[in-house]
Amino acid sequence: MHYTGYLDFWFTDRPLVERVAAFIELGVRHFNVFAWRDAPMAELVAACRRHGGRLYSTFDAEFGSLADPGDNERSYRAWAETLEMAERFDIPVLYVFSNQIERIDGVEYVRRLSGNYTEAEQYANLLAQTERIMKLVEQTEVEVRVECLNRVHFVGKVLVDNPHLAADWVRRIDHPQLRLTFDTYHQQRGSGDLLHTLETYHPWISAVHIGDAPTRQEPGTGEINFVNIAARLRELGYDGEIGLEFYPSTTEAAALQRVRSIFG
């Protein structure tokens, strides 16, 4: 397993680029940054190379909604641009969500659809548009990871808001470059049933994101039994990414020590 540090969540008392060196000092060398169009990508990549790390994953916050037929051309163009960026900066992983999220006055909203589409129509469009986008992806070595977003974190209705639908999305497309992310925070707040989901869908999972619920802080600050999750991952032979997608409740060093005491 390897840890991925989330630059938007940790060391928030300093500029984004300076957070790379702070993570490196703790022994974490892979990084995620949110919303690549708004991030200083060239500076982040340079900092990673200077300190012996790697910018490992990101996502496009402006690609539209795959669930919305009115966004099809927008999302296709955005994915072409995002893949070009990923190849230019040697970023191996990109994340995809079903809907466009907008932040207004600090609140995250699900953007309204362009028309009055049923959920069945939205899901059919999501699958068709994903197949179209994967034709672009397969011209690269990038892995795309599907993630469900929980139904209480955002204002509005996210189409893929549970792990069962996310897994169905991945299995229907059936592409080696499309994988599933198991996110403890999103799943606990939206669906629960963590261990059963992990056991059922582990063949498609290539990332595990950890964050306790409901506060999205390190293990031990909320209601999730991470000891059981870590034990089940070991039983399943999981050897992928552990994403540190949470806000440390005290110091970053203490939070990472807590994670390592559970996951190794």
C-alpha positions as CSV (number, residue, x, y, z in Angstrom):
1,M,0.0,0.0,0.0
2,H,1.0,3.6,-0.4
3,Y,-0.4,6.8,1.1
4,T,-1.6,9.7,-1.0
5,G,-1.6,13.1,0.7
6,Y,-4.5,15.4,0.0
7,L,-3.0,18.9,-0.4
8,D,-6.4,20.6,0.0
9,F,-7.0,19.1,3.4
10,W,-3.6,19.1,5.2
11,F,-1.2,21.9,6.2
12,T,-3.8,24.5,5.4
13,D,-1.9,27.2,7.3
14,R,0.6,27.5,4.4
15,P,0.4,28.0,0.6
16,L,-0.6,25.0,-1.5
17,V,2.9,24.5,-3.1
18,E,4.6,24.5,0.3
19,R,2.5,21.7,1.5
20,V,4.4,19.2,-0.7
21,A,7.6,19.6,1.3
22,A,5.6,19.3,4.6
23,F,4.1,16.0,3.5
24,I,7.5,14.7,2.3
25,E,8.9,15.4,5.8
26,L,6.3,13.0,7.1
27,G,7.3,10.3,4.5
28,V,4.3,10.8,2.2
29,R,5.3,11.1,-1.4
30,H,2.2,10.9,-3.5
31,F,-0.3,13.8,-3.7
32,N,-3.8,14.7,-4.8
33,V,-4.9,18.2,-5.6
34,F,-8.5,19.2,-6.2
35,A,-9.8,21.1,-9.3
36,W,-6.7,21.1,-11.5
37,R,-7.8,24.2,-13.5
38,D,-7.7,26.3,-10.3
39,A,-4.4,24.8,-9.0
40,P,-0.8,25.9,-9.7
41,M,-0.1,22.7,-11.5
42,A,3.4,23.5,-13.0
43,E,4.6,24.8,-9.6
44,L,3.2,21.7,-7.8
45,V,4.8,19.3,-10.2
46,A,8.1,21.2,-9.9
47,A,7.9,21.0,-6.1
48,C,7.1,17.3,-6.2
49,R,10.1,16.6,-8.5
50,R,12.4,18.8,-6.3
51,H,11.5,16.9,-3.2
52,G,11.2,13.4,-4.6
53,G,7.4,13.1,-4.7
54,R,4.8,12.8,-7.4
55,L,1.5,14.6,-8.2
56,Y,-0.5,11.4,-8.4
57,S,-4.2,12.4,-9.0
58,T,-6.6,15.2,-9.6
59,F,-10.0,16.0,-11.2
60,D,-11.6,18.6,-13.4
61,A,-14.2,20.6,-11.4
62,E,-15.5,22.1,-14.7
63,F,-16.3,19.1,-16.8
64,G,-20.1,19.3,-16.5
65,S,-22.5,16.5,-15.6
66,L,-22.2,13.1,-17.2
67,A,-25.8,12.7,-16.2
68,D,-27.0,15.7,-18.2
69,P,-27.3,15.2,-22.0
70,G,-27.0,18.9,-22.4
71,D,-23.4,18.7,-21.1
72,N,-22.2,16.0,-23.5
73,E,-20.1,18.2,-25.7
74,R,-18.8,20.2,-22.8
75,S,-17.7,17.1,-20.8
76,Y,-16.1,15.6,-23.9
77,R,-14.0,18.7,-24.6
78,A,-13.1,19.0,-20.9
79,W,-11.9,15.4,-20.7
80,A,-9.7,15.9,-23.8
81,E,-8.1,18.9,-22.1
82,T,-7.8,17.1,-18.8
83,L,-6.1,14.1,-20.4
84,E,-3.7,16.4,-22.2
85,M,-2.8,18.0,-18.9
86,A,-2.4,14.6,-17.2
87,E,0.0,13.4,-19.8
88,R,2.0,16.7,-19.8
89,F,2.5,16.5,-16.0
90,D,2.7,12.7,-15.8
91,I,-0.3,12.3,-13.5
92,P,-1.5,8.7,-13.6
93,V,-5.0,9.0,-12.0
94,L,-8.1,11.1,-12.7
95,Y,-11.4,11.1,-10.8
96,V,-14.8,11.2,-12.3
97,F,-18.2,12.0,-10.7
98,S,-21.7,11.9,-12.1
99,N,-22.6,15.5,-11.6
100,Q,-21.2,19.0,-11.7
101,I,-20.7,20.5,-8.2
102,E,-20.7,24.2,-7.7
103,R,-19.5,26.1,-4.6
104,I,-21.5,29.2,-3.7
105,D,-20.7,31.2,-0.6
106,G,-18.9,28.2,0.8
107,V,-21.8,25.8,0.2
108,E,-21.5,22.9,-2.3
109,Y,-24.4,22.5,-4.7
110,V,-25.3,20.0,-7.3
111,R,-25.8,22.0,-10.5
112,R,-29.3,21.8,-12.0
113,L,-29.7,19.7,-15.1
114,S,-30.4,21.4,-18.5
115,G,-33.7,19.6,-18.8
116,N,-36.4,17.5,-17.1
117,Y,-34.7,14.1,-17.3
118,T,-35.7,11.0,-15.4
119,E,-33.0,9.2,-13.3
120,A,-33.1,6.4,-15.9
121,E,-32.4,8.8,-18.7
122,Q,-29.6,10.4,-16.7
123,Y,-28.0,7.1,-16.0
124,A,-28.3,5.9,-19.6
125,N,-26.6,9.2,-20.7
126,L,-23.9,8.8,-18.1
127,L,-23.0,5.3,-19.4
128,A,-23.0,6.4,-23.0
129,Q,-20.9,9.4,-22.3
130,T,-18.5,7.4,-20.2
131,E,-18.0,5.0,-23.1
132,R,-17.3,7.9,-25.4
133,I,-14.8,9.4,-23.0
134,M,-13.0,6.1,-22.4
135,K,-12.1,6.1,-26.1
136,L,-10.0,9.2,-25.4
137,V,-8.7,7.7,-22.1
138,E,-7.5,4.5,-23.8
139,Q,-5.1,6.5,-26.0
140,T,-3.3,7.3,-22.8
141,E,-2.0,5.3,-19.7
142,V,-4.3,7.3,-17.3
143,E,-6.5,5.4,-14.9
144,V,-10.0,6.9,-14.3
145,R,-11.6,6.2,-10.9
146,V,-15.3,6.4,-10.3
147,E,-16.4,7.7,-6.9
148,C,-19.9,8.1,-5.5
149,L,-20.6,11.3,-3.5
150,N,-22.8,11.1,-0.5
151,R,-26.3,12.4,-0.5
152,V,-26.1,14.6,2.6
153,H,-22.8,16.5,1.9
154,F,-24.2,18.5,-1.0
155,V,-27.3,20.5,-1.6
156,G,-29.3,18.8,-4.4
157,K,-29.4,15.3,-5.9
158,V,-26.2,13.6,-7.0
159,L,-27.1,10.8,-9.4
160,V,-24.4,8.3,-8.3
161,D,-24.7,8.7,-4.6
162,N,-24.1,5.2,-3.4
163,P,-21.4,2.5,-3.9
164,H,-23.7,0.0,-5.5
165,L,-24.5,2.4,-8.4
166,A,-20.9,3.4,-8.7
167,A,-19.8,-0.3,-8.9
168,D,-22.6,-0.9,-11.5
169,W,-21.2,2.0,-13.5
170,V,-17.7,0.5,-13.6
171,R,-18.9,-3.1,-14.3
172,R,-21.2,-2.0,-17.2
173,I,-18.4,-0.1,-18.9
174,D,-16.0,-3.0,-18.3
175,H,-12.8,-1.1,-19.2
176,P,-9.4,-1.9,-17.7
177,Q,-8.7,1.8,-17.2
178,L,-11.9,2.5,-15.3
179,R,-11.8,1.5,-11.6
180,L,-13.7,2.1,-8.4
181,T,-12.8,4.1,-5.3
182,F,-13.9,3.0,-1.8
183,D,-14.4,6.3,0.2
184,T,-15.2,5.7,3.9
185,Y,-16.5,9.2,4.5
186,H,-18.8,9.4,1.6
187,Q,-20.1,5.9,2.0
188,Q,-20.7,6.1,5.7
189,R,-22.6,9.4,5.5
190,G,-24.6,8.2,2.5
191,S,-25.1,4.5,2.7
192,G,-23.2,2.8,5.5
193,D,-22.6,-1.0,5.0
194,L,-18.9,-0.5,4.7
195,L,-17.5,-4.0,5.2
196,H,-20.1,-5.7,3.0
197,T,-19.4,-3.2,0.2
198,L,-15.7,-3.7,0.5
199,E,-16.0,-7.4,0.3
200,T,-18.4,-7.4,-2.6
201,Y,-16.6,-4.9,-4.9
202,H,-13.0,-5.3,-3.9
203,P,-12.0,-6.8,-7.4
204,W,-12.8,-3.4,-8.9
205,I,-11.3,-1.2,-6.2
206,S,-8.0,0.5,-6.7
207,A,-8.2,3.2,-4.1
208,V,-9.4,3.5,-0.5
209,H,-10.0,7.0,0.8
210,I,-10.1,7.3,4.6
211,G,-12.0,10.0,6.6
212,D,-14.1,9.5,9.6
213,A,-17.7,10.5,9.8
214,P,-19.3,12.8,10.3
215,T,-16.5,15.3,10.7
216,R,-14.1,14.1,8.0
217,Q,-11.1,13.8,10.2
218,E,-8.7,11.1,11.0
219,P,-9.7,7.6,12.2
220,G,-10.8,7.6,15.8
221,T,-12.6,10.9,15.7
222,G,-15.9,9.6,14.6
223,E,-18.1,6.6,14.2
224,I,-16.3,4.3,11.7
225,N,-14.4,1.2,12.9
226,F,-11.2,1.6,10.9
227,V,-9.5,-1.3,12.7
228,N,-12.1,-3.7,11.1
229,I,-11.7,-2.1,7.7
230,A,-7.9,-2.3,7.8
231,A,-8.1,-6.0,8.9
232,R,-10.6,-6.8,6.0
233,L,-8.3,-5.1,3.5
234,R,-5.4,-7.3,4.6
235,E,-7.6,-10.4,4.4
236,L,-8.5,-9.4,0.8
237,G,-4.9,-8.8,-0.1
238,Y,-5.4,-5.2,-0.9
239,D,-2.2,-3.4,-1.9
240,G,-3.3,-0.2,-3.5
241,E,-3.7,3.5,-2.5
242,I,-4.8,4.7,0.9
243,G,-5.9,8.3,0.4
244,L,-5.6,10.7,3.3
245,E,-8.7,12.6,2.4
246,F,-9.5,14.2,5.7
247,Y,-8.7,17.2,7.9
248,P,-6.4,16.4,10.8
249,S,-8.0,17.2,14.1
250,T,-4.8,18.2,15.8
251,T,-1.4,18.0,14.2
252,E,-0.7,16.4,10.8
253,A,2.1,14.2,12.4
254,A,-0.3,12.9,15.0
255,A,-3.0,12.2,12.4
256,L,-0.6,10.2,10.2
257,Q,0.7,8.3,13.2
258,R,-2.9,7.3,14.0
259,V,-3.4,6.1,10.4
260,R,-0.2,4.1,10.4
261,S,-1.0,2.5,13.7
262,I,-4.1,1.1,12.0
263,F,-3.2,0.5,8.3
264,G,0.6,0.0,8.7
